[in-house]
Amino acid sequence: MNVAPWVWILTVVGLSAIIVVDLFLINRGEGKEFTTRRAAFWSVFYISLAALFGAAVWYFAGGRYAGEYFGGFVTEKSLSVDNLFVFMVILTRFAVPRHAQHTVLMAGVVIALVLRGAFIAAGTAALNTFTWVFFLFGAFLLWTAVGLVRGGDEEEVKENALLRWAKRVVPTTGEYDGARMLTRRNGRRMFTPLFIVMIAIGTTDVLFAVDSIPAIFGLTTEPYLVFTANAFALMGLVQLYFLIGGLADRLVYLSYGLAFILGFIGVKLILHALHEYGAHWAPDISIWLSLAVIGAALAVTTAASLVAGRRGAREKAEIGEAAEAAPPAAGRPQEATDIR
């Protein structure tokens, strides 16, 4: 897939314009909270935008590349849902006011896009030069999948070196000033805690990119498709945060679904590398089969999570009703009735 430089430039300009609109138009009105209804509307808007872009890829480049784009987008979107758990922890830890959360999350997305772009460039160069990198990426994804099943992602919410440096060096106020990242105190310009939270969100997302970038390279090695799939998945992440904030805790089996997806893509990468080294017995899994497996895994884990959530809520309700209907325990004095 040969992408002309002007297409890259037009794409980056278009994505930048969307981000500017998101920052200054969608979140219009300082102090205005981002409601669930607005989040639902703009989530549908971003998913529709991603789908239209995929349709354009299909029209101009064919079904194969469109399938690779959609496979990458669905994978990155599903992995980004797992990111939301950590974002919730960060915003809660720093006690970010709800009306300022949209701004800081969008700023974090911009940082993540820039840093992920560097990751993608480095990964593309490595894959084009060294075929054995496919083995490395595949093994890393399998290791990550095992870690997800074991439930060991607490490390991802710890402060990284850049965040610790920023908190120590950058002059920061002790309180928020609306949705501003810069304010003035005693005639001196200082950053508000939103700036620190922005760094925390952006750099934490890069830690997730260590998992997601190898995963999408298992579906496509086209840098243009890798970048655009990441961009569209990230840009709708802010709206998704406000939309499923209450739903996130109910997706109890999500980590297992993501582990299966990463494991599947890891095996796909290893088989592809074996095929490249002359092992013709190794099957080369098609992108459409990959997309079907990813979609099925997400559907099954989401349905199982919602069923488990409803069952748990029903059991709690039954326990509560039984406790209310139970007679007082033997030997326990009943409350005296005041008849005066």
MIROBA-794790 format. One record per residue (C-alpha): x, y, z; residue in three letters. Coordinates in steps of 0.2 Angstrom, whole numbers, plus 5000, padded with zeros to 4 digits. Each point is the difference from the previous one (the first is absolute). Example, Ala and Ser with C-alpha at 12.3 -4.5 7.8 and 13.67 -1.06 7.14 Angstrom:
BEGIN
506249785039ALA;500650174997SER;
% end
This chain:
BEGIN
500050005000MET;500950164994ASN;499450155008VAL;500550174993ALA;500850135011PRO;498550124997TRP;498849875006VAL;501049985016TRP;500050195002ILE;498250024996LEU;499649865013THR;501050085014VAL;499250174996VAL;498349925001GLY;500349915016LEU;500750165008SER;498550104994ALA;498849875009ILE;501050015016ILE;499950195000VAL;498149994997VAL;499949875014ASP;501050115012LEU;499250174996PHE;498249964993LEU;499449835007ILE;500550065018ASN;499450174998ARG;499650105015GLY;501350005015GLU;499349915015GLY;498849904989LYS;499949825005GLU;500149874986PHE;498449915002THR;499649814995THR;498850064987ARG;501450114992ARG;501249865002ALA;498949884991ALA;499750124985PHE;501850034998TRP;500549825002SER;498949954986VAL;500750154990PHE;501849945002TYR;499549824996ILE;499150054985SER;501550114994LEU;501249855002ALA;498849894990ALA;499950134986LEU;501950015000PHE;500049814998GLY;498850014986ALA;501150124991ALA;501549885003VAL;498949874992TRP;499550114985TYR;501850064996PHE;501149855006ALA;498949854999GLY;499249885013GLY;501649925006ARG;500750175007TYR;498250055006ALA;500049835010GLY;501750045007GLU;499450175006TYR;498449945008PHE;500949865008GLY;501350125007GLY;498650125005PHE;499049885009VAL;501549935009THR;500650175006GLU;498350055005LYS;499749845011SER;501750025008LEU;499750195003SER;498549955011VAL;501249915012ASP;500950175000ASN;498550085007LEU;500149915017PHE;501850085003VAL;499450174994PHE;498649995013MET;501349965013VAL;501150154995ILE;498550124999LEU;499449945017THR;501750015008ARG;500350184995PHE;498250055004ALA;499750084983VAL;498450094999PRO;498849924988ARG;499850164989HIS;501950004997ALA;500149824996GLN;499750014981HIS;501350134998THR;501449905009VAL;499549844991LEU;500150084983MET;501750085004ALA;500649835006GLY;499349924983VAL;501150134990VAL;501549955010ILE;499649824997ALA;499850024981LEU;501750094998VAL;500949875010LEU;499149854992ARG;500550084983GLY;501849985005ALA;499749825006PHE;499149964984ILE;501550074989ALA;501249905011ALA;499049844998GLY;499850024982THR;501850024997ALA;500549855011ALA;498749894991LEU;500650054983ASN;501849965004THR;499949855012PHE;498849864997THR;500449935017TRP;499250155009VAL;498349914996PHE;500649865012PHE;500450135013LEU;498350094998PHE;499049835000GLY;500949945016ALA;499750175008PHE;498249994997LEU;499849825006LEU;500950065016TRP;498850155002THR;498549884997ALA;500649895015VAL;500250165010GLY;498350054997LEU;499349835005VAL;500950015016ARG;499450185003GLY;501750085002GLY;499750184994ASP;500250095016GLU;501750064995GLU;499250114986GLU;499350125012VAL;501650045009LYS;500850174996GLU;501349994986ASN;501750095000ALA;499450154989LEU;498550035012LEU;501150005015ARG;501250124992TRP;498650124995ALA;499350005017LYS;501750045007ARG;500650134988VAL;498450094992VAL;499350145011PRO;498249945004THR;498650075011THR;499249905013GLY;498250034993GLU;499149994984TYR;499550164990ASP;498549944990GLY;500649914984ALA;501650114999ARG;501749924999MET;500950165003LEU;499550135013THR;500850155010ARG;500450005018ARG;500850165008ASN;500550064983GLY;500849844995ARG;499449884987ARG;499849835006MET;499349834994PHE;498449935008THR;499949825005PRO;499149974983LEU;501750014992PHE;500749865011ILE;498549894996VAL;500250034982MET;501749935000ILE;499449855011ALA;498749964987ILE;501150024985GLY;501549915006THR;498949865008THR;499249974983ASP;501749984992VAL;500349855012LEU;498449934993PHE;500750034982ALA;501449885004VAL;498649864999ASP;498950074987SER;501350054987ILE;500749834998PRO;498249935000ALA;499450114985ILE;501749964991PHE;499349825001GLY;498550064989LEU;500950124988THR;501750064997THR;499550154990GLU;500550155011PRO;498650114993TYR;498749885005LEU;500849975017VAL;500150195003PHE;498250044995THR;499349855009ALA;500950065016ASN;499450184997ALA;498249964998PHE;500049885015ALA;500850135011LEU;499050154995MET;498449925005GLY;500749945016LEU;499550165010VAL;498249984995GLN;500049825004LEU;500750045017TYR;498550105005PHE;498849884991LEU;500549835009ILE;500650075016GLY;498749915010GLY;500149854988LEU;501949975002ALA;499849915016ASP;498749884993ARG;501249944986LEU;500749875012VAL;500649884986TYR;500850134989LEU;501849965005SER;499749824994TYR;499350054984GLY;501550124997LEU;501249865005ALA;499249894987PHE;500250134987ILE;501850045004LEU;500449825001GLY;499249964983PHE;500950154992ILE;501749945008GLY;499849834992VAL;499550084984LYS;501650105000LEU;501149855004ILE;499249894986LEU;500350154988HIS;501850015005ALA;500249814998LEU;499250014983HIS;501250144995GLU;501549895005TYR;499449864988GLY;498949905011ALA;498649984988HIS;499049885011TRP;499750155011ALA;498350084995PRO;499850184996ASP;498450055009ILE;499050124990SER;499550175006ILE;498149964998TRP;500249855011LEU;501050105012SER;498650145000LEU;498749865003ALA;500949935015VAL;500350175008ILE;498250044998GLY;499449845007ALA;501150015015ALA;499450175004LEU;498249954998ALA;500149855011VAL;501050085014THR;498850155000THR;498449905000ALA;500849885014ALA;500450165010SER;498350074999LEU;499149845004VAL;501249985015ALA;499650175006GLY;498149984999ARG;500249835009ARG;501050095014GLY;498850145002ALA;498549885001ARG;500949905013GLU;500450155010LYS;498250064999ALA;499449825006GLU;501250015015ILE;499450175005GLY;498249954999GLU;500349845010ALA;500950115013ALA;498650125002GLU;498749855001ALA;501049905013ALA;499350015018PRO;501150075014PRO;501449885006ALA;499549905016ALA;500550085016GLY;500250174992ARG;498850135008PRO;498850084989GLN;499950195000GLU;498850075013ALA;498550094993THR;499750175008ASP;498150015005ILE;500150165009ARG;
% end
